[in-house]
Amino acid sequence: MKTNMKLTAILTAAAMAAALSPTASAQTLRLGTEGAYPPFNYIESDGTITGFDVEIGLELCKRMGEECEVVAQDWDGIIPGLLASKYDFIIASMFITEDRKKQVAFTDPYYLAAMTHVVPKDSDITEFTNEALAGKVIGAQSGTTQADYIEAVYPDADIRLYPTQDDANLDMASGRIDLQVGDILPMHDWTSKTEDGSCCELAGELITDPEFVGDGVGIAVRKEDEELREKLNAALAEIREDGTYQTINDKYFDLDVYTMK
């Protein structure tokens, strides 16, 4: 009996000590992003992962009182990585679509979504119908809504899908594809602010069909993590209200991507 009482006392003391220990604080949240989609998420020369998505995500962590680490994940595996608990939420310019909502839950949008066509500056492409683009080589990043769009809208084109947006841009700049479809903001930055992107220009009307661009761009969490989703929403509302969102926005863009104005 004394032995059991002593053991109980020891275990109780150990538990109390652990509770008071700094290492027993709340588990660090892990923020999943691609790291290959500038200016939203990209890897610096020193290996640091940064960009608009990452800065917004880390600020939300701060507002929630959580420590966060950033985890890079290839786009094709980004939702499976979340479901396998490789990280706790995804902030990687992910469009909120009905198909994705079958797998994950989303926060409120943290910016609006639209896609665009990009063509070489000397291109003779002026119409963006399946008939006009039959046989043309059209590219997009694989596993994206842009890829879904070109496969659905241009079935008679020669479709080329790429692991990253940079790979698609490289083939576009090298003249290996006739046209690509991408998210409006990185495509605007690529064509207007980079040397290789100076080959090309945005073309046609913005693509805003909800079937492909969904309800905006959101942060994805596992469906069972409703408390985390609510905390992220509250933190997002807070940084919009106090101007922190705008400060981060203005480091990367000339317009407010939350309203596209």
C-alpha positions in Angstrom: 0.0 0.0 0.0 2.8 2.4 0.9 4.6 1.5 -2.3 1.4 2.4 -4.3 1.0 5.6 -2.5 4.6 6.6 -3.1 4.3 5.7 -6.8 1.1 7.8 -7.0 2.8 10.8 -5.4 5.8 10.5 -7.7 3.6 10.3 -10.8 1.5 13.3 -9.6 4.6 15.4 -8.9 6.0 14.5 -12.4 2.8 15.5 -14.0 2.8 18.8 -12.2 6.4 19.5 -13.2 5.6 18.6 -16.8 2.7 21.0 -16.8 4.9 23.8 -15.5 7.7 23.0 -17.9 8.2 25.3 -21.0 8.4 22.2 -23.2 4.8 21.3 -22.2 3.3 24.3 -23.8 0.8 24.0 -26.6 2.1 22.0 -29.5 3.5 24.1 -32.3 1.1 24.5 -35.2 2.5 23.6 -38.7 1.6 25.8 -41.6 1.7 24.0 -45.0 2.5 25.9 -48.2 4.0 25.1 -51.6 7.0 27.4 -51.6 7.0 27.6 -55.4 4.4 30.2 -56.2 5.8 33.7 -56.0 4.9 36.2 -54.8 2.5 34.2 -52.6 4.9 31.6 -51.4 8.5 31.0 -52.3 11.9 29.9 -50.9 14.6 32.5 -50.4 18.3 31.7 -51.3 18.9 31.0 -47.6 16.1 28.4 -47.5 13.6 30.7 -45.7 10.0 30.2 -46.9 8.2 33.5 -47.3 5.7 35.4 -49.5 2.2 36.9 -49.0 0.6 33.6 -48.0 3.3 32.8 -45.4 3.3 36.3 -43.9 -0.5 36.3 -43.5 -0.3 32.7 -42.0 2.3 33.6 -39.5 0.5 36.8 -38.5 -2.7 34.7 -37.9 -0.6 32.4 -35.7 0.5 35.4 -33.7 -3.0 36.6 -33.2 -4.1 33.1 -32.1 -1.2 33.1 -29.6 0.3 30.0 -31.3 3.9 29.2 -32.3 4.0 28.1 -36.0 6.5 26.5 -38.2 6.3 26.6 -42.0 6.4 23.3 -43.9 7.0 23.2 -47.7 5.0 20.7 -49.7 4.7 20.0 -53.5 1.3 21.1 -54.7 0.2 17.7 -55.9 0.5 16.3 -52.4 -0.6 19.3 -50.4 -4.1 18.1 -49.4 -3.0 14.6 -48.8 -0.3 16.0 -46.6 -2.9 17.9 -44.5 -5.0 14.8 -44.2 -2.0 12.8 -43.1 -1.3 15.4 -40.4 2.0 16.6 -41.9 0.8 20.1 -41.1 -2.3 21.6 -39.4 -3.5 24.1 -42.0 -2.7 25.0 -45.6 -2.3 28.6 -46.7 -1.1 28.3 -50.3 -3.4 30.4 -52.6 -5.9 27.5 -52.7 -9.2 28.3 -54.5 -12.3 27.2 -52.5 -14.0 24.8 -54.8 -16.8 22.3 -54.3 -14.5 19.4 -55.1 -11.9 20.4 -52.5 -14.7 21.0 -49.9 -15.4 17.3 -50.1 -11.9 16.7 -48.6 -11.2 19.7 -46.3 -12.9 22.6 -44.6 -12.1 26.2 -45.5 -11.9 29.4 -43.7 -13.5 32.6 -45.0 -11.6 33.8 -48.2 -8.5 35.8 -47.5 -8.3 37.1 -51.0 -10.4 37.0 -54.2 -9.8 34.6 -57.1 -9.5 35.0 -60.9 -7.5 33.4 -63.7 -6.1 34.8 -66.9 -4.8 33.7 -70.3 -1.1 34.5 -71.1 0.3 34.6 -74.6 3.5 35.7 -76.2 3.5 39.4 -77.2 3.8 38.4 -80.9 0.9 35.9 -80.7 -1.9 36.0 -83.2 -4.3 34.4 -80.7 -7.3 36.7 -80.3 -10.1 34.3 -79.6 -10.3 31.9 -76.6 -12.7 29.2 -77.7 -12.0 25.5 -78.2 -12.4 25.9 -82.0 -9.9 28.8 -82.2 -7.4 27.0 -80.0 -7.7 23.5 -81.5 -4.2 22.1 -81.9 -2.5 24.9 -79.9 -0.2 24.0 -77.1 -1.7 25.2 -73.8 -0.1 24.9 -70.4 -0.9 25.1 -66.7 0.4 23.8 -63.4 -0.9 20.3 -62.7 -3.3 19.7 -59.9 -4.7 23.2 -60.1 -8.1 24.7 -61.1 -6.2 26.2 -64.0 -5.4 22.7 -65.2 -9.0 21.7 -64.7 -10.1 24.7 -66.7 -8.0 24.1 -69.8 -8.8 20.4 -69.9 -12.5 21.2 -69.7 -12.7 24.2 -72.0 -10.0 23.3 -74.6 -10.4 19.5 -75.2 -9.0 19.8 -78.8 -5.8 21.6 -77.7 -2.5 19.9 -76.9 -2.5 20.2 -73.1 0.8 20.4 -71.2 0.8 20.2 -67.4 3.7 21.1 -65.2 4.8 20.3 -61.6 5.2 24.0 -60.7 4.2 27.4 -62.1 7.9 28.2 -62.7 8.1 25.2 -65.0 5.1 26.4 -67.0 6.6 29.9 -67.2 9.9 28.6 -68.4 8.3 26.7 -71.3 6.2 29.8 -72.1 9.3 32.0 -72.2 11.1 29.4 -74.3 8.4 29.3 -76.9 7.4 25.7 -76.2 3.7 26.5 -75.5 1.4 28.9 -77.3 -0.7 29.9 -74.3 -1.0 29.3 -70.6 -3.7 29.8 -68.0 -2.7 31.0 -64.5 -3.8 32.9 -61.5 -4.2 36.6 -62.3 -1.8 38.0 -59.7 1.3 35.9 -60.2 0.8 36.1 -63.9 0.6 39.9 -63.7 3.7 40.0 -61.7 5.6 37.6 -63.9 4.7 39.4 -67.2 5.3 42.9 -65.8 8.1 42.6 -63.3 10.5 39.8 -64.5 12.9 39.6 -67.3 11.8 36.2 -68.6 8.1 37.2 -68.3 8.6 40.2 -70.5 8.1 37.8 -73.4 4.5 37.6 -72.7 1.3 39.5 -71.8 -2.1 38.9 -70.3 -4.9 38.3 -72.8 -8.7 38.0 -73.0 -11.3 38.5 -70.3 -10.5 37.5 -66.7 -11.7 33.9 -66.0 -14.1 34.1 -63.0 -16.4 31.1 -63.6 -17.2 29.9 -60.0 -17.0 26.3 -61.3 -13.3 26.8 -61.5 -12.3 29.7 -59.3 -14.8 28.8 -56.5 -15.6 31.2 -53.7 -12.3 32.9 -53.4 -9.0 31.8 -51.8 -9.1 30.2 -48.4 -7.1 28.4 -45.7 -7.7 24.7 -45.6 -8.0 22.6 -42.4 -9.1 19.1 -41.7 -12.8 18.9 -41.3 -12.6 17.8 -37.7 -10.6 20.9 -36.8 -13.5 23.2 -36.5 -12.1 25.1 -33.5 -8.9 25.9 -35.5 -11.0 27.1 -38.4 -13.0 29.4 -36.2 -9.8 30.8 -34.6 -8.3 31.5 -38.0 -11.4 33.3 -39.2 -11.4 35.5 -36.0 -7.7 36.3 -36.5 -8.3 37.1 -40.2 -11.1 39.5 -39.3 -8.8 41.1 -36.7 -5.9 41.8 -39.1 -8.3 43.2 -41.7 -9.8 45.5 -39.1 -6.6 46.9 -37.7 -4.7 47.4 -41.0 -2.1 44.6 -40.6 -3.5 42.8 -43.6 -3.1 45.9 -45.7 0.5 46.4 -44.6 1.4 42.9 -45.7 -0.6 43.3 -48.9 1.2 46.5 -49.8 4.6 44.7 -49.6 3.6 42.5 -52.5 0.8 44.1 -54.6 -0.4 47.5 -56.0 -4.0 46.7 -55.2 -5.9 45.2 -52.2 -6.2 41.5 -53.2 -8.9 41.1 -50.6 -11.2 43.2 -52.7 -9.2 43.4 -56.0 -9.6 47.2 -55.9 
